[in-house]
C-alpha cells in the first residue's frame, strides 16, 4: 500500500456542549515557571508566554492510496511546515506505507546536510506517528499489538501538577511539581525551592513518589547545591536540571550527589543523544518526547538502549497522549507514565481530554484504547489544512 499524500493540519474539534465550572484556575495559569531564557528578566515566567516554549500544535495526516489515513502530532507548525511540505513529503509520497523503518531511515539520511535533529526531528516525529496510526488502521489492530502486545494489565500514572490537592482527589499516588527558580537567584532561590518541595512532601505523604522538574533552568553548581539540600525529601528523581547539551554537567552531578536519581530527555533529539547519556551513565531515567524526538520509532530504539543498560524509559507526557499510552502498555521497562494535568481543578479528566477516543486515568491507572491504530476518534473534517 503506497502513500498518497502527507498533509499539514490543525485539529479543530467541535465546541463542547457542556462544561463543569472550575473551582479555581489551574497551576498552569498561576504558577511561575523557570526556563533557560529566564536568565533575562524581560521574559515572563508564565507557561505559553515564554519564547521557544511549546506552541503551534501541528497535525500530520498521512493518507494511503485506498483512502485510509493516519494522524500524528508535533509542534511549532510554522517552522516545521516547509520541512514537511518541501522535503519529507516529496521524499515519501509513493512509497510503501508499511515500511516504517525504511521511511524513517530515508528521513534521517536525507537531512544530514542541514541537520537531522532539531526541527527536522520534530517534523519527522509527526510523520512517524501518523505512519504507525495508519499501519494499525490498515491491519485493524492497535499500535501496542504491532510493537509487542500488552505486557501489563494497566498503566500506572503519575500526575504532573502543582495542584496536589486535586491530583490526590483524582486518585493519583505519584506526583511531580514544577520549578519557579532560575539558577542566578542563588541562595534565596535555593531556599524557595526547598520550601516548595518540603510542602509538597508534607501534602502527599512520606510514602508517595514525588518528583521535581527544573526544566533546564540550572547550572551545575546550583543544581549540585540544591540536590544536596533535597536529599531529606526522598525524591524519586530530579528532572532535566541542565540544558540538553551538557552531558558533562550531568555526569558531574551524578558524581556529586549519586543518591538522588536524575531524569532527562524530553529535549534530547533521537537515539544518538540518548546513547551518549546511557554510555556516560549520567542519568537514571530516559524521557524521550514522542512528538519532538523522532516519534514512536525512535523511542523504541531509545528504549532498547536503556533496557540494555538497566535504565527505565518514561516518555515525556506519555500517559496523556495515545502514542505514549501504547508505548507504555507494550514496553516492560516503562512501568510509570506521566500524566500532565492541564485542566483546572474540579473539571473531570474526561471532559478536559484534548484528543477524542483517548483514555484518561482513573485512580491513577489507565488502559489504552484497543481500536485500530492509536485509537483516536478523530473525524477527517476536524483535520483542517494549515501552514500551506
Steps between C-alpha positions, in 0.01 A plus 500: 500500500657828388491844659272728304547826691654662808316808626549762770188562709350656808259302716179701534260319732130589533423733789399305813132519593553500875789575731551467873579829672858487634557550870796726425756566230751224435860531611575536128357851525620587850837334567821670395723283279869540428647418159849565358400833348401628845864593549368827360230659720313657209342161423195392705501181706161388382431190298428560129635856522866400497676530160595158372252320724260244348274669246306454174390138523530345156324185385639291218252298293642216291253348251545168320389432144181327620395814693589372848682763702704525816572803716796609710583822679800720568546873572636829361283468190617810309863397549470133404250550216763567229690187603190284464369666187824554308720216621335206677179476297673484159742244645230266637191531280464196275693271734375200700322633810568176691878542471526730802860415587611564142307827479656624824846411373431697183395802704805473726755457221347770282539769767868461583612798293273742686465313831298193588417617853320815615201599289573227246450244777184673622346485153607139457329417831157604374543300180621190684205505741260536208662203326451279807138614531445424131663157524283403794188611316591312183568182698202550733703481823610742774855628476596333827440164329737600219787574742472194722155477657388578856753427773290622794128511589503880531739796501587666831516878466653788688348846487695810400335796673546744784130452580583211730164504678317446169754240385446302819123532471524349152667196654862546394762352730812653341565868427736746331520871573634794302789740560474882536871580540786578260849420622614862515264554795761336719450404865164674525379299202631179654303565814177564309539169318570309821191653660286403200626142496461469879140619480428259213647208693288587801190515279543169315642305794821320574435193283381663175737537206587868461699653214622853428554659156741794449462497116858590403513802733811418704874489458715227654599693811144601589359154424760324715432729796127447459518124463687474830231704673221289349631164621286500819180514289562164329426609144462224244689725258595854404413566136693681229709719731737606217466593135515198267850565364664474844573129529823576686297699753260212555794267558639745755164512682484119514843495664415784739163367622473136390204414723254742332394353161501721191244481219533680168431474128192693391724752321753245372444413137545142387685185600851641461443763768362230730783262421741756645290527817497122535869454421596766755266352765406855595121452522266249659177556303475563123215730393465525121220724373317309228374819331845662472769235525432275202159351568423148615769340282780698659358451850509122452870520414565719804311251714728216385810707586362564847379145555844360418651734761239429766335842465131585499344683204207729583397715202418862570123546553448138393178425689319802359566408137384195303853447369654479847217283630565235236874517570453449874247220454747295294843579649588308821760753624262796466296440810399852610344752260472878524158665490532876462197651671417790272140552614365716780420348841151359513472426126472123438784358293257358242362847444844656466644237262642662187500201264170310460516128558810514719477343847551711812618372839262380768653479846841544341463208257398469135459249219553623140230470238505172309363664185719479187802728484537725801126488562438869442139581417574789264268572211680596177321833477656602833846491342509833320786576258748748649835668431468441129 
